[in-house]
Amino acid sequence: MASLSTIHPSSTPSLILKTPKQHPFSLSKTKPTFYHFKNRSFSLNSVLSTETDPKIPQTVEKFWLWLKDEGIVSAKTPVKPGIVPEGIGLVATRDISRNDVVLEVPKKYWINPDVAATSEIGSVCSGLKPWISVALFLLKERFKGEESKWKYYFDALPQGTDSTIYWSEEELLEIQGTQLLSTTLGVKEYVQSEYVKLKEEIILPNKQLFPFSITLDDFFWAFGMLRSRAFSRLRNQNLVLIPFADLINHSSKVTTEDHAHEVRGPAGLFSWDFLFQIRSPLSLKAGEQIFIQYDLNKSNADMALDYGFIEMNSDRDAFTLTLEISESDEFFEDKLDIAEMSGLGGSAYFDIKYGQPLQTAMLQYLRLLALGGTDAFLLESIFRNKVWGFLEMPVSRANEELICQVVRSACKSALSGYHTTIEEDEKLMEEGNLSSRLAMAVGVRRGEKRVLQQIDDIFKERETELDFLEYYQERRLKDLGLVGEQGEIIFWEPK
Ligand SMILES: C[S@@+](CC[C@H](N)C(=O)[O-])C[C@H]1O[C@@H](n2cnc3c(N)ncnc32)[C@H](O)[C@@H]1O
C-alpha cells in the first residue's frame, strides 16, 4: 500500500498521502484497450485477403470480412486494419482530411447494458451493476461461439492486455511504493469480490443460463476488455463496446476528445438507426495510421491500469494527495463544518500534476487543518461564512510553518517508500531495452516521485519566505486603514 505518513498530535493536521479515490469502474471518454498482437490467436494457415496487411492475424482478417458482409465497412470506408507499432491499428487507405468520417457502426452492433438487459440473460441483469451485466453478457456470447452475432468480434479480441491488473507478483514488485500499486491491488480485490458474489448469487443458481464454467480469470478478462475498450461519455452511453471502432490507437498528438459522435443515419438498405461515428482528429496521408485521444485527464498511472501503456512525457505524471481532518483534533467538528460548507469533507483528494501550480483549495484545506492555538478564533461561528475565503491567504506564521513541515515530512516519507531513486529510474530509461511492462513501471514510479519532489520543493521555498509573507492580522489592519505606507501600525490619536 502506498500510503504514507499520518501526522496527528491533537490540533496538528493529519496528512495522508495515498491512492486516488478511484471508482474501480470509472471509465473514461473514449477508450480502447490493448490487445497485444502476441495475445491474439494466430494461424500460419490464415486465408489472407489481398487487401489487408498479410501479417494481420487470421482472427482480425475474418473480423474484417465480417464487417464487410454486415455492411459496416464499404468501399467508402477510408481505413483498414494494419500492423503498427502499437499492435493492430487502423491505417488510412487514402488521404483523409481533419474531421472526415472514418467509420460508422450501427447501433445494432453496439454492446452496452441495454443489450445485456434484453438478451437471454436479461432476467438476471436487472439488479446488477451495468459493467457486471455487460461482462456477463460478453462471457455468455463468447461461450455461444458460432451462435453469437458477435462471434468474429470476440474471436478477434485479445486474451488480455498489459494493464497492471494482469501483472505477475514479480512485475508488481517493480511498482512497489507507488499509488499505482495500491490502486491496482484495490481494483483487483474489488473485481474478485464482485466475482465471488456473482458466482454465488447469479451464476450457480442459474445453471440453465450459464451451462459453462466462468472462472475468475474469465471475469478478469471481461473486466479488462471493458476497462480498456469501452467508450463512454457519449450522449446516453456511459459504457459501450463498439466493434471496429476499438481498433483505433491513442496518440498524444491528438489534443481534442470530440472525435466520437452518436448520429442518425442509414443503417442498411431500407433502415435508419443511430450510428457511432468517428471523425479523424488529424489530417492523414494514405498509409498513415489514424489515432484518437483516449482521455486527456488520465494520469500515467490511470493509463497503465486501464490501457497498459503510458506516455513518456511528464504531462501525465501525477500524485494524489489525501488530506484528512483528524478526529482527535480538538476542533474537529468546526473544521468539518467549514470543510463541508466549502464543498469538501473530512477527507479531501487533490490531484497534483507535474509542472502545475498547487490548487488554492488544497492550500485552504491545509491551513484549515493546521488552524489552532492563537488562530483558533477564526473557527468561531461569527467567521463561519468568511473563514474559507480568509484561508486563501496565509493565516499566521505558525500556521504556514506547520503546513510546510507537515507536507514536507509526508513527501519525504512517501519518497522513502519507493525502492529506486529518480536518478536510478532515469538511468534505466536512458539505457533502454526495457520490456513494455518494465518501461511502464519505471515511468510511473519516476513520475510519482518527481511530483512528490516538486511538492517538497514548493514548501521548502515557502519556508524561506515565512518571514516575508503577509498574514491575516496584517491584512485585517490594512483593511481597517490602520497600517501606514511603511507597514507601521497607526494608533488612534486624540485630536
Ligand atoms: C483498442 S486497442 C487499439 C488497437 C490495438 N492496438 C490492437 O492491437 O488491437 C488499445 C490498445 O492498443 C495499444 N495502444 C494504443 N495506443 C497506444 C500507444 N499510443 N502506445 C502504445 N500502445 C498503444 C495498447 O495496447 C492499448 O491497450
The ligand as a MOL file (V3000), in Angstrom:
LIG
                    3D

  0  0  0     0  0            999 V3000
M  V30 BEGIN CTAB
M  V30 COUNTS 27 29 0 0 0
M  V30 BEGIN ATOM
M  V30 1 C -8.3750 -0.5180 -28.5020 0
M  V30 2 S -6.8350 -1.0710 -28.6090 0 CHG=1
M  V30 3 C -6.3600 -0.4090 -30.0880 0
M  V30 4 C -5.9680 -1.4840 -31.0030 0
M  V30 5 C -4.8050 -2.3030 -30.5150 0
M  V30 6 N -3.5460 -1.6690 -30.8340 0
M  V30 7 C -4.8180 -3.7020 -31.0500 0
M  V30 8 O -3.7420 -4.2400 -31.3050 0
M  V30 9 O -5.8570 -4.2700 -31.1680 0 CHG=-1
M  V30 10 C -5.8740 -0.1830 -27.4610 0
M  V30 11 C -4.5570 -0.8220 -27.1930 0
M  V30 12 O -3.6700 -0.5390 -28.1890 0
M  V30 13 C -2.3900 -0.2630 -27.6480 0
M  V30 14 N -2.1310 1.1450 -27.8180 0
M  V30 15 C -2.9820 2.0900 -28.2410 0
M  V30 16 N -2.3810 3.2640 -28.3270 0
M  V30 17 C -1.1160 3.0610 -27.9250 0
M  V30 18 C 0.0090 3.8990 -27.7770 0
M  V30 19 N -0.0540 5.1790 -28.0670 0
M  V30 20 N 1.1550 3.3540 -27.3380 0
M  V30 21 C 1.2460 2.0590 -27.0400 0
M  V30 22 N 0.2180 1.2110 -27.1690 0
M  V30 23 C -0.9510 1.7130 -27.6020 0
M  V30 24 C -2.4510 -0.5640 -26.2070 0
M  V30 25 O -2.0780 -1.8770 -26.0180 0
M  V30 26 C -3.9050 -0.3340 -25.9460 0
M  V30 27 O -4.3620 -1.0190 -24.8530 0
M  V30 END ATOM
M  V30 BEGIN BOND
M  V30 1 1 1 2
M  V30 2 1 2 3
M  V30 3 1 2 10
M  V30 4 1 3 4
M  V30 5 1 4 5
M  V30 6 1 5 6
M  V30 7 1 5 7
M  V30 8 2 7 8
M  V30 9 1 7 9
M  V30 10 1 10 11
M  V30 11 1 11 12
M  V30 12 1 11 26
M  V30 13 1 12 13
M  V30 14 1 13 14
M  V30 15 1 13 24
M  V30 16 1 14 15
M  V30 17 1 14 23
M  V30 18 2 15 16
M  V30 19 1 16 17
M  V30 20 1 17 18
M  V30 21 2 17 23
M  V30 22 1 18 19
M  V30 23 2 18 20
M  V30 24 1 20 21
M  V30 25 2 21 22
M  V30 26 1 22 23
M  V30 27 1 24 25
M  V30 28 1 24 26
M  V30 29 1 26 27
M  V30 END BOND
M  V30 END CTAB
M  END
